C-alpha cells in the first residue's frame, strides 16, 4: 500500500511540474516560476510532512483584492489610488480549524495581466510579506512598504496559505492592480501663440467684495430700504417714492421693449433697463432700480406709477468721473395722474470730490410725463477730485437726489413734492458697491492718478492655453482644498499683499531652494534653457499664502502639527511629468494628500511658472489699480468637463481643457 504522505508528495511534484510548464512564457528570464507550488518558496517556514499533518491543508480565498481601490479600468486592473499605503487582502481557511498565515507575493505584469518580474517587497530571502497567524475564515490585510511599488505600473499578486505544517498546493488566483497617484491631471498641449486675456474684459458682477480688514467682506445686510415720502396734507394724503422692487416684484418694463435692440446706456453694453439689478466692474457701474411713485390717503394707495431709474458711474478720467442718470416709466403713466415732473435735486460727495451740477437744460428728452407717455429722459453729471497731491488716497460715495412734483388727476392744483435720494434705497449687501477709491499712490513707479470701485473685486485670468502646468496647479488647489483661494463661486477672494520682504519670506518657507529640482521631472521643461521651479499657490504675494504666519497677518498659514512656522511640507505637493506625448500633473511619489491642506506647491516648468504671472500680473495690477489688501478673484481658465474618473470628488483623476 502506498502511504498517504507518499501520495501527497507525488501529487505535489505533479502540481509543481504542471505549473512550471504553464508559466514558462510569463516570467522574465532569471525569474522564479510564478506558479510553482508555494512549498518551493517556503517564506512562512518549512513544511513538516507527516501523516498526521497531511490530512488537511489551509486554503487562500479565491478573490484577493488590492486597496484602497476604485472601480477597475478597461483592462480589468483594480485602480489602487494611493502611493503611500497600498494594502493587499485575502481570506484564509483551514478545514481543521487551525490558525494559518498568508504569504503575499507581488509581480509586475504586462497589459494582459501576466506576471513578468517578481517585486522584492522587503530584504528577506524571498522578498514577500508574510502575515501573522489568524483564525480560519479571517480576512488578512498587509501593508506594502512605501516606495516598493511604482505609480502607473501594472502589478499582479497572489497568496499562499500555511498552517505551520503544510502549504496549500497552489497559489490563489492572480489579482491584477495598478497603482495610481491620488492626483493625476491630464493637461492639454500648450499653445504658445495664445494671447493673454485682459482684466479690462472682465464681465460685470453684482458681488460686493471689500478689501481685507474693511469690514464684513461678504456678509449680507438685512436692513430694509425705506420709502421716501412727503408730509401728509390736511386730507391725509401724501406721495411716496416706494422702496425699490425686486426682479420678481417689478412690473414688466414695456418701455425697454420699445427701444432699439442696439441701444445701450451711457456706452455700457451690459447696462439695460430690462429688470432691476446692480452690476459693476472695476471702472464702471450700472444700478437699475424699479421704483413705484404712489399717491395714498391714510396709507391706502390711490394711484401708482412705475419708473425705471438707471444710474451709471464711469471712472473715465485721471481726475474725474461721470454719472449718467436715465429715467423712464416701466409702463404708460396711468390716468390717475395729471402729470409727473422729475428733476435733479442735488448731488453729494466727500473730501475733494466735487459734483458739477448741470442745469435743467442739460436733460435729453423732456423730464415730465402725462398719462399714456413712457418716453425716457437722461442727464449727465461730471465729478472732479483733487489729483494734484503725491501718494494720496481718498474714498468717495457720490450720491444724487431726484426731486418729484406729482399732480393727481382729481383737480388739485398744488402738486405733491417729495424727493428720492439714491443712497437711502440700496438692496441687500450692495450698499458700498458704489464706493470709489481715487489715489495718486506710487506703485512700482506708476504715479498716474485714477479711480476704481474698490469693493468690486477684479478677476485675474490665467492664460491656460499657453501655460497649462501653472493653470492646472491653480485649478487643483482652488477646486479641492478647503481654502479655495480666489474662487468666486466659493466666495473666497485672494487679497493682494504688497510687502516684498514678506513675499520673499512666504515663498522661501513654501518653496525652499532645491525643492523643485529634488521633486520634479525634467520632462516638464519646455526647452534646454528651462529649469524646474516651485510653483506656490495661493501666491506668495497674497495674504492667503500658506507661507505667511498669522502673526504676520496671514490668513492660511501652512503648519505641521506641533510647529509654529509655516512650511511647504504642510502643502499638497505635485509635479509635472510627461507620459508619452502628454503632460500630467501628479501628486508627489509616496504621498497621499488629504485635500485638507491650505496650500499647494508643485514642481513645474520655470518658464510656465514665471510667465504665467510676471508681466501679465503686473499689467493686471496696473489696470485694476490693485493696492495692498485689495480683493481679487482668480479664474484658472481650466475645466474638467465630465472627464473626472472619480465623479468630481477625491481622488482627482481628470482630463483638463484650457479655455
Buried (B, 14 or more C-beta within 10 A) or exposed (E): EEEEBEEBEEEBEEBBEEBBEEBEEBBEEEBBBBBBBBBEBBBBEEBEBEEEBBEBBBBBBEEBBBBBBBEEBEEEBBBBBBBBBBBBBBBBBBEEEBBBBBBBBBBBBEEEBBBBBBBEBEEEEBBBBBBEBBEBEBEBBBEBEBEBBEBEEBBBBBBBBBBBBBBBBBBBBBBBBBBBBBBBBBBBEBBEEBEBBEBEEBEBBBBBBBBBEBEEBEEEBEEEBEBBBBEBEEEEBBBBBBBBBEEEEBBEBBBBEEBEEEEEBBEBEEBBBEBBBBBBBBBBBBBBBBBBBBBBEEEEEBBBBBBBBBBBBBBBBEBBBBBBBBBBBBBBBBEBBBBBBBBBBEBBBEEBBBBEEBEEEEBEEEBBBEBEBBBBBBBBBBBBBBBEEEEBEBBBBBBBBBBBBBBBBEEEEEBBEBBBBBEBBBBBBBBBBBBBBBBBBEBEEEEEBBBBBBBBBBBBBBBBBBBBBBBBBBBBBBBBBEBBBBBBEEEBBBBBBBBEEBBEBBBEBBBBEEBBEEBBBEEBBBEEEBEBBBBBBBBBBBBBBBBBBEEBBBBBBBBEEEEEEBBBBBBBBBBBBBEEEEBBBBBBBEBBBEBEBBBBBBBBBBBBBBBBBEEBBEBBBBBBBBBBBBBBBBBBBBBBEEEBBBEEEEBBBBBBBBE
